[in-house]
Amino acid sequence: MKNKKLKYAACFYFSDDNVLQNIEVVEGSITKAISETEVEFKGIFQKQKQTVIFPKKNIFTSKEDAEKRIEAALAFRERTDLKKAIGGNIGFLPSCIAENNEVFISGNPLRCGEPMICFGAQTNTWGQDDNPQKVLQMAAAIWEDIETLKSVLYVLGFANNYTKKLIGKYVVIELNSLFTCLKRLSELDAIYKTTLFPDLLCQIKVLEHKYKFKTIRNKVAAHRDTNIDMMAALEFWQNITRYTLNKHINVFAAHLDAVLKNYPNEAKLYFRLRNLPLKGITGTQDPKSYRAFDESE
């Protein structure tokens, strides 16, 4: 039977000059209340049995919750240090990666339930049926991923080459996913298959011959070849540049513009409305069903 008296304390140890020295989760029990915010807690702190006055907010009924509290506090400390280092100015962040202060609509399934995001999709994109509308909803989600990764590259403008190429590698993965998505659209839309898609296929073949993005995806990105030749890997890595990424992105951007002329509803709902805040709509707090990347402090 579970011991209801057993508690878990999220502990942080600082030096006299406020430098974090250590962290740990301590099993123990509350012996008495000291005030509304503090309790007396008995446990083994840094290998020594002690009874200490401890903040009530840092004591939990499960070890996992205590570990989450530690992660949240460390993340908050990192953000605080970073904000201090840049003089408190975070206004340079592109809107698509900054914290949302207004409510936005999104048809991206990965953003369903996210705070300040109003999820919207057409009725024919629900369920198991495969149709062009659902494919375009996914294409919009991929395009949002690409735009977000480009904004991350903007923020990392002064980072080293490896860091920028690493983000670029994920752009390559998403570009391949977008092509797969449009290939599926060609199988569902006969008119698209005989009009617009052949031109995209031709342009991508030219780019693939020069820059080998599909090979990059298969060898060093989405999949890792465990027996890849080092010189071949280096050649693939050299092909990930701002120029080569934008060559592909520009082709897809022009193509999507042409495709969406035949799908005005999807163009509006999944591509255009996403960047416009919903005026007069108040955002809600984090619902319990949504697990944020950083646990709440």
C-alpha positions in Angstrom: 0.0 0.0 0.0 1.3 3.5 -0.9 2.6 5.5 1.9 0.5 8.7 1.9 2.9 10.4 4.3 5.9 10.0 1.9 6.7 13.3 0.1 9.3 14.4 -2.4 11.2 17.7 -2.0 12.8 19.4 -5.0 16.1 20.7 -3.6 18.5 23.4 -4.9 21.9 24.1 -3.3 23.5 27.4 -3.8 26.9 28.9 -2.8 27.1 32.1 -0.8 27.4 34.1 -4.0 24.2 32.5 -5.4 25.8 30.0 -7.8 23.9 26.8 -8.2 26.0 23.9 -6.8 23.7 20.9 -6.9 20.2 19.6 -7.2 18.4 16.5 -5.9 15.0 15.0 -5.1 14.7 14.1 -1.4 12.2 11.5 -0.1 10.9 12.4 3.3 7.9 13.5 5.3 6.4 16.7 6.6 6.7 16.8 10.4 4.8 20.1 11.0 3.6 23.3 9.4 5.6 26.4 10.1 3.6 28.9 8.2 1.4 29.1 5.1 4.5 28.9 2.9 6.9 26.8 4.9 6.9 23.4 6.6 9.3 21.3 8.6 10.6 18.5 6.4 12.6 15.4 7.4 14.7 13.5 4.9 18.2 12.7 3.8 19.7 15.8 2.3 23.1 15.3 0.5 23.5 11.9 2.3 22.8 13.4 5.8 19.6 12.8 7.7 18.2 16.3 8.6 15.1 18.1 9.6 14.9 21.5 7.8 12.5 24.4 7.2 11.5 23.9 3.6 9.3 25.9 1.1 5.9 24.2 0.8 5.7 24.9 -2.9 8.7 22.6 -3.5 7.2 19.5 -1.9 5.2 17.1 -3.9 3.4 13.8 -3.6 5.3 12.1 -6.4 9.0 12.0 -7.4 8.1 12.8 -11.0 6.4 16.1 -10.0 9.5 17.0 -7.9 11.8 16.3 -10.9 9.5 18.5 -13.1 9.9 21.3 -10.6 13.6 21.1 -10.8 13.6 21.1 -14.6 11.2 24.1 -14.6 13.4 26.0 -12.2 16.6 25.3 -14.2 14.9 26.4 -17.4 13.6 29.6 -15.7 17.2 30.3 -14.5 18.5 29.8 -18.0 15.9 32.2 -19.4 16.6 34.8 -16.7 20.4 34.6 -17.4 19.9 34.9 -21.1 17.5 37.9 -20.8 20.1 39.6 -18.5 22.8 38.9 -21.1 20.8 40.6 -23.9 19.9 43.6 -21.7 16.3 42.5 -21.1 15.4 42.9 -24.8 13.6 39.9 -26.3 11.7 42.0 -28.9 14.1 40.8 -31.6 12.4 37.4 -31.7 10.4 36.9 -35.0 6.7 36.7 -34.2 6.3 33.0 -35.2 8.7 31.9 -32.4 8.0 34.6 -29.8 5.6 33.9 -26.9 2.1 34.5 -28.1 0.4 37.6 -26.5 -2.6 37.3 -28.8 -4.7 34.4 -30.0 -3.9 32.9 -33.4 -5.7 30.3 -35.4 -3.9 27.2 -36.7 -4.8 24.0 -38.6 -1.6 22.4 -37.5 -2.6 19.2 -35.7 0.6 19.5 -33.5 -0.7 22.8 -32.1 -4.1 21.5 -31.1 -4.6 22.4 -27.4 -1.7 24.8 -27.3 -2.3 27.9 -25.2 -3.2 31.0 -27.3 -3.8 28.8 -30.3 -7.3 28.3 -31.7 -7.3 25.1 -33.6 -9.4 25.0 -36.8 -10.0 22.4 -39.5 -12.6 21.7 -42.1 -15.0 18.9 -41.5 -13.6 16.8 -44.3 -10.1 16.7 -42.7 -11.4 14.8 -39.6 -11.4 11.0 -39.5 -9.7 8.4 -41.7 -10.7 9.5 -45.2 -7.8 10.5 -47.4 -8.6 13.6 -49.4 -6.9 16.7 -50.9 -8.1 18.9 -48.1 -6.4 16.9 -45.5 -3.2 16.8 -47.6 -3.2 20.6 -47.9 -3.8 20.9 -44.1 -0.6 18.8 -43.6 1.3 20.8 -46.2 0.4 24.0 -44.3 1.6 22.4 -41.0 4.9 21.5 -42.8 5.2 25.0 -44.2 4.7 26.4 -40.7 7.6 24.2 -39.5 9.8 25.5 -42.2 9.0 29.1 -41.5 9.6 28.5 -37.8 13.0 26.9 -38.4 14.0 29.8 -40.7 13.2 32.1 -37.8 15.4 30.1 -35.5 18.2 30.5 -38.1 17.6 34.3 -37.9 18.0 34.2 -34.1 21.2 32.1 -34.5 22.7 34.6 -37.0 26.0 34.8 -35.0 26.2 31.1 -34.2 28.8 28.8 -35.6 28.5 26.9 -38.9 27.7 23.6 -37.3 24.8 25.0 -35.3 23.2 26.7 -38.3 23.7 23.6 -40.5 22.1 21.5 -37.8 19.0 23.6 -38.0 19.3 23.5 -41.8 19.3 19.7 -41.6 15.8 19.8 -40.1 14.7 22.2 -42.9 15.9 19.6 -45.4 13.8 16.9 -43.6 10.7 19.2 -43.7 11.3 20.0 -47.4 11.3 16.3 -48.2 8.1 15.8 -46.2 6.5 18.6 -48.2 7.4 17.0 -51.5 6.0 13.7 -50.3 2.8 15.6 -49.3 2.4 17.1 -52.7 3.1 13.8 -54.4 0.2 12.4 -52.5 -1.9 15.3 -53.6 -1.1 14.4 -57.2 -2.5 10.9 -56.5 -5.8 12.4 -55.2 -6.3 15.3 -57.6 -6.2 14.3 -61.3 -6.1 17.9 -62.6 -3.2 18.8 -60.3 -1.3 15.7 -61.4 -1.4 16.7 -65.1 -1.0 20.4 -64.8 1.1 21.8 -61.9 2.8 18.7 -60.4 5.0 17.8 -63.4 6.6 21.3 -63.3 7.4 20.8 -59.6 8.8 17.4 -60.3 11.1 18.8 -63.0 12.4 21.6 -60.8 13.0 19.3 -57.8 14.9 16.8 -60.0 17.2 19.6 -61.1 17.8 20.7 -57.5 18.2 17.1 -56.3 20.9 16.5 -58.9 22.9 19.5 -57.7 22.3 19.5 -53.9 21.1 15.9 -53.0 18.6 16.9 -50.3 16.8 13.5 -50.5 20.2 11.8 -50.0 21.0 14.1 -47.1 17.7 13.2 -45.5 18.3 9.5 -46.0 22.0 9.5 -45.0 22.7 12.1 -42.3 19.3 13.7 -41.3 16.1 11.7 -40.7 18.1 8.5 -41.0 21.7 7.9 -40.1 23.8 5.6 -42.3 26.0 3.7 -39.7 28.5 2.8 -42.4 28.6 6.0 -44.4 31.9 7.1 -46.0 33.3 10.1 -44.2 34.1 12.0 -47.3 30.6 11.4 -48.6 29.1 12.6 -45.4 31.2 15.8 -45.6 30.0 16.4 -49.1 26.4 16.1 -48.0 27.0 18.4 -45.0 28.6 21.0 -47.3 25.4 21.2 -49.3 23.4 22.5 -46.4 23.7 26.3 -46.8 21.4 29.2 -46.6 21.6 29.5 -50.4 20.6 25.9 -51.1 17.8 25.9 -48.6 16.3 29.1 -50.1 16.6 27.7 -53.6 14.3 24.8 -52.5 12.0 27.0 -50.4 11.5 29.5 -53.2 10.5 26.7 -55.6 8.0 25.3 -53.1 6.6 28.8 -52.2 5.9 29.6 -55.8 4.3 26.2 -56.4 2.1 26.4 -53.3 0.8 29.8 -54.4 -0.2 28.2 -57.7 -1.8 25.2 -56.1 -3.8 27.2 -53.6 -5.5 29.2 -56.3 -7.5 26.0 -56.9 -8.2 25.6 -53.1 -9.2 29.1 -51.8 -10.8 27.8 -48.6 -7.7 25.8 -47.6 -5.5 28.7 -48.6 -7.4 31.0 -46.3 -7.8 28.7 -43.3 -4.5 26.9 -43.3 -2.0 29.4 -44.8 -3.2 33.0 -44.5 -5.2 33.2 -41.3 -2.4 31.6 -39.3 -0.4 34.8 -39.2 -3.3 37.0 -38.2 -4.3 37.4 -34.5 -8.0 36.9 -33.7 -9.2 40.3 -32.5 -11.5 40.3 -29.5 -10.6 36.7 -28.5 -9.1 36.2 -25.0 -6.6 33.4 -24.6 -6.9 30.8 -21.9 -4.4 29.5 -19.4 -2.6 26.2 -20.0 -5.2 23.4 -19.9 -4.2 20.4 -17.9 -4.4 18.2 -21.0 -1.6 20.2 -22.7 2.0 19.5 -21.7 4.2 22.5 -22.3 7.8 22.1 -23.2 8.9 23.7 -19.9 6.9 22.8 -16.8 5.4 25.7 -15.0 7.7 27.4 -12.6 
